[in-house]
Amino acid sequence: MALIKEKNGPNLCGGALIKANWVLTAAHCKTERSEVILGAHSIQGREREKQVFQITKRIPHPCYCPIKQENDIMLLQLKKRAKITKAVKLIPLPDSDDDPKEGTICTVAGWGKTRNNDKESSSTLREVNVTVISRRICNDWKHYKGKPVITENMICAGDRKGGKDSCSGDSGGPLICNGVMRGITSFGKAKHCGAVDGPGVYARLTKQYLQWIRNTIGGDLQTGF
């Protein structure tokens, strides 16, 4: 789990360390003046396990569309390679592009807001279980109403009773389903975190995205394709 934080600023996102010097995150995250922190639990606290890195390359997906929220995926190259420790480990990419079925329990984590009206994000890393919701339901008039369209490149997940969700500041973090990374926290309804009619939406790690990642960073990544 990576913390992507603007230096001396409020903007933050999450990410996944997929190689010693590469982090996977969301394309909409503002990273121009940011640094990557690994091994963190607290944002402000001094922790021996923390490793801080400068970003040398920002590579958003070439077809990222902020209006349609499509292809919301980005690679960040770190200036140095991370030291793998008990607190800093690689998140392996999936060896298939399986689409999590409706009802699948997944986990999302981040330092984002815990309430819609909070002015600041959480000071510590938090995680929550969310349940995959069908695209048909997510696209209907009670939810996103097809604006934007929840496509096959996205996963919709929340809670039928509400209260469990990702929120502002969690973008870019990994969505883990059955122990495998299946998505990247992408978007939700503004000020509707945890609302029954506004579940979180995640960029799904499709075969095409996995190939793009492998082709972009090269090396010894194994994605099964």
Summary of the structure (lengths in Angstrom):
residues: 225
radius of gyration: 16.3
end to end distance: 24.4
largest distance: 48.8
contacts: 747
relative contact order: 0.20
helix: 7%
strand: 34%
